[in-house]
Amino acid sequence: MAVDSTLSSPLGPPACDKDAKALRFIEEMTRNADAVQERVLAEILSRNAETEYLKRFKLDGATDRETFKTKIPVITYDDVQPEIQRIANGDRSPILSAHPISEFLTSSGTSAGERKLMPTIKEELDRRQLLYSLLMPVMNLYVPGLDKGKGLYFLFVKSETRTPSGLLARPVLTSYYKSEHFKTRPYDPYNVYTSPNEAILCPDSYQSMYTQMLCGLIERNQVLRLGAVFASGLLRAIRFLQLNWVELAHDIRTGSLNSKITDPKLKNHMKHFIKPDPELASFVIQECSNENWEGIITRIWPNTKYLDVIVTGAMAQYIPTLNYYSGGLPLACTMYASSECYFGLNLNPMCKPSEVSYTIMPNMAYFEFLPHGSGSTRIVDLADVEVGKEYELVITTYAGLYRYRVGDILRVTGFHNSAPQFHFVRRKNVLLSIDSDKTDESELQRAVENASKLLVKFNTSVVEYTSYANTETIPGHYVIYWELLTKADSVNSSNSPTHEVLNQCCLEMEESLNSVYRQCRVADHSIGPLEIRVVKNGTFEELMDYAISRGASINQYKVPRCVNFTPIMELLDSRVVSVHFSQDLPHWTPERRR
Ligand code: AMP
């Protein structure tokens, strides 16, 4: 298709007129980042002027930055939790937002062990969709011909609950996939998925994954890109194929559908889609029965140009495994978003994972930046951040979060026009993460304390511990190293803790971890059983000696509660005396405990 040359973009030649419009929008927003931000803040403050929250701080209808910054405090979730709870309980007065709160988005960040509830309003869906609509126009600048095939994306909905007053509470992607924006999206040749809506929307994760994989196999030659939201999700799909290829090949050979697929809409869709294809079935069997799965992705889907998964932040730990299965296909990180707000996109999506920078789109919310680690506390605006410096992201949203600390640490890498670009450094306080779970130091500490209660009757205590996220297994799992002390009178007696008791300690730790961890274990199967490795007495002293030999100060030495430095892990592993795993699943239901 000839593209109207007057619509050409500084980012590169657009693939079609629609792309030209999207690229022009990006240019317009990034050229005028500061002015757009000023307008966004004024819009948010004027429409919400009569809310209880803004009135409490006596904003008196002011919409300028100066007054806003003087009067409105920078807050965390716990500060606004009472207001959120009132809304959840049914108070429909304009507490945070003049627009009615349409639902709550449940974040993977937790407060008191439960997912944080993020208020949202209907029009936020438009804003999210707008950001999505910019992704392919940018990708098309780098990868030609994506309109000639399909994307195999493993997308899932998760369980939803209702608050006491009946408002829905569910993850942001579940909300998006169930929206008309997604379900009735117009045909776009650059955005065709192999997964039917019926499969994506099936609440049973096995049936959903099975049919998405089946469709992906059937259309293997059309697949040009493969993805999931996070790297861990794509690896879970590969693991699923490892465990289920015999049944999948059987369905392909016979043109029938596995009897475990019982969801009526999904069954009906698949009935019309699946046809016997013995040749494809033989191919699947030949590839999957091969012991060596290196490069399996490109063998099964030979036309794949890149993997579309987030591998920044905690997900970077999966890059080597993805490279192994894909034979080193490019990894594209396209966007940066959260339940609170969608932030921005990567304008150079085919860059190396270590070089990924996200450009925050100034129309999405009002963004401020709290200097991190530099001693300065002077919060700055989007257009005023400095290259090389680290900041914590603070947002003010249309849905009614004001100067809210997201908890993400970002480093400025440069600018596109006047909009800064950020490397995602890390999320604050996260010690362990396998999938969307985030476990902090105090949660781990509490879990160890609770589990060690089981040792009391054996006169045994946990004297030191540390941990790491083991991603060599799929799914990955938490490994906790314990050094135990059994009181002298019970050493060598038959009363020291048994293997079963230590297995039980693993489960007790899991019971104590937050609801996102337990959901990953129970509903998503995206985390494997927790493992405790008991190490020889004196191991943690050796660990300290090692750290001191490498220059740590003896006075300031603290046991690291999470390790990932190979020599340290080798030291720990060489001192292991017994290994224990959780033998059961912890408790989890969609209902919140509070
Ligand atoms: P949630 O609140 O569960 O939607 O999770 C949002 C959080 O996921 C963000 O605040 C980040 O910490 C993380 N996240 C989202 N997108 C990315 C990305 N592209 N790279 C790294 N981390 C991300």
Residues whose N, C-alpha, C, O or C-beta is under 5 A from the ligand:
A	BS01	AMP	T106 S107 S108 G109 I310 T312 G313 M335 Y336 A337 S338 S339 D408 F424 R427
